[in-house]
Amino acid sequence: MLGYDDKRAFFRMMMNSPCVLSVKGQGAGQRITAVCRDISATGMSFELDEQVEIGTEMEVAIESTSSQISSLSALVRVVRIIEETDGNLLVGAEVIKMM
């Protein structure tokens, strides 16, 4: 693709959709409301205002607002956390399994 600077193997789709993260393992049962910023075949990123640790596994639920598009559910693992200037966290996660 001409002018494509991102060297990723899969296209990243911008979303900005509300989602719910359910923590697995240590901290299980904790539910975090977040915004899914983008998603690809192997990962996604979220904006949230609660602290999570790298390596944390979470189930992600993104409800569809369209009858033509299915809701999404996936198991992910946190691989990157960036603190933004507004105090929110931008969390990068790898997709372990789509559910």
PEFEN-V223388 format. One record per residue. RES is the residue in one letter. PHI is phi in radians with two decimals (999 if undefined). NEAR is the number of other ideal C-beta (glycine too) atoms within 8 Angstrom. D_CENTER is the distance of its C-alpha to the mean C-alpha in Angstrom with 2 decimals. Layout:
res=RES phi=PHI near=NEAR d_center=D_CENTER
res=RES phi=PHI near=NEAR d_center=D_CENTER
This chain:
res=M phi=999 near=3 d_center=25.74
res=L phi=-1.19 near=3 d_center=27.79
res=G phi=1.31 near=4 d_center=26.25
res=Y phi=-1.54 near=5 d_center=22.88
res=D phi=-1.52 near=4 d_center=22.02
res=D phi=-1.34 near=5 d_center=18.58
res=K phi=-1.57 near=3 d_center=19.60
res=R phi=-1.26 near=7 d_center=16.59
res=A phi=-1.37 near=3 d_center=17.68
res=F phi=-2.21 near=7 d_center=15.40
res=F phi=-1.11 near=6 d_center=15.04
res=R phi=-1.77 near=9 d_center=11.92
res=M phi=-1.79 near=7 d_center=11.79
res=M phi=-1.28 near=6 d_center=11.29
res=M phi=-2.20 near=9 d_center=10.20
res=N phi=0.95 near=6 d_center=10.31
res=S phi=-1.96 near=7 d_center=10.06
res=P phi=-1.10 near=9 d_center=10.29
res=C phi=-2.63 near=13 d_center=8.46
res=V phi=-2.11 near=10 d_center=9.60
res=L phi=-1.87 near=13 d_center=8.38
res=S phi=-1.91 near=10 d_center=11.51
res=V phi=-1.23 near=14 d_center=12.42
res=K phi=-1.89 near=9 d_center=14.50
res=G phi=1.17 near=7 d_center=17.50
res=Q phi=-1.10 near=3 d_center=18.80
res=G phi=1.53 near=7 d_center=17.81
res=A phi=-0.94 near=7 d_center=17.38
res=G phi=1.70 near=6 d_center=17.64
res=Q phi=-1.23 near=7 d_center=15.80
res=R phi=-2.03 near=8 d_center=13.68
res=I phi=-2.14 near=11 d_center=11.56
res=T phi=-1.52 near=8 d_center=11.19
res=A phi=-2.54 near=12 d_center=8.53
res=V phi=-2.12 near=10 d_center=7.94
res=C phi=-1.38 near=15 d_center=5.24
res=R phi=-1.43 near=11 d_center=7.23
res=D phi=-2.74 near=10 d_center=7.15
res=I phi=-2.59 near=9 d_center=6.92
res=S phi=-2.38 near=11 d_center=9.70
res=A phi=-1.17 near=5 d_center=11.63
res=T phi=-2.09 near=7 d_center=10.54
res=G phi=-2.90 near=11 d_center=7.05
res=M phi=-2.72 near=14 d_center=4.02
res=S phi=-2.25 near=11 d_center=3.89
res=F phi=-2.29 near=14 d_center=4.39
res=E phi=-1.90 near=11 d_center=8.12
res=L phi=-2.56 near=13 d_center=9.91
res=D phi=-2.02 near=5 d_center=13.52
res=E phi=-2.00 near=6 d_center=13.77
res=Q phi=-1.26 near=4 d_center=14.18
res=V phi=-2.31 near=12 d_center=12.40
res=E phi=-1.84 near=6 d_center=13.84
res=I phi=-1.07 near=7 d_center=13.04
res=G phi=1.69 near=6 d_center=13.37
res=T phi=-1.12 near=12 d_center=12.09
res=E phi=-1.71 near=11 d_center=11.05
res=M phi=-2.47 near=15 d_center=9.24
res=E phi=-1.66 near=11 d_center=9.43
res=V phi=-1.85 near=16 d_center=6.98
res=A phi=-2.17 near=10 d_center=9.44
res=I phi=-2.09 near=12 d_center=9.54
res=E phi=-1.40 near=7 d_center=13.27
res=S phi=-1.43 near=9 d_center=15.12
res=T phi=-1.73 near=3 d_center=17.79
res=S phi=-2.13 near=5 d_center=19.86
res=S phi=-1.26 near=4 d_center=22.17
res=Q phi=-1.62 near=3 d_center=21.83
res=I phi=-2.14 near=5 d_center=18.10
res=S phi=-1.25 near=4 d_center=16.79
res=S phi=-1.18 near=7 d_center=14.05
res=L phi=-2.05 near=10 d_center=11.06
res=S phi=-2.42 near=9 d_center=10.54
res=A phi=-2.62 near=12 d_center=9.11
res=L phi=-1.74 near=12 d_center=9.64
res=V phi=-2.28 near=14 d_center=7.48
res=R phi=-2.20 near=11 d_center=9.09
res=V phi=-1.19 near=15 d_center=8.53
res=V phi=-2.09 near=8 d_center=10.59
res=R phi=-2.70 near=7 d_center=10.86
res=I phi=-2.36 near=10 d_center=11.35
res=I phi=-2.16 near=8 d_center=13.21
res=E phi=-1.43 near=7 d_center=15.25
res=E phi=-1.56 near=9 d_center=15.86
res=T phi=-1.12 near=3 d_center=19.42
res=D phi=-1.50 near=4 d_center=18.87
res=G phi=1.60 near=6 d_center=17.87
res=N phi=-1.30 near=9 d_center=14.20
res=L phi=-1.92 near=13 d_center=11.68
res=L phi=-1.82 near=12 d_center=9.23
res=V phi=-1.92 near=14 d_center=7.00
res=G phi=-1.72 near=12 d_center=6.43
res=A phi=-2.38 near=14 d_center=5.73
res=E phi=-1.60 near=9 d_center=8.10
res=V phi=-1.40 near=12 d_center=8.48
res=I phi=-1.54 near=8 d_center=11.58
res=K phi=-2.76 near=6 d_center=12.61
res=M phi=-1.48 near=6 d_center=12.15
res=M phi=-2.07 near=6 d_center=14.11
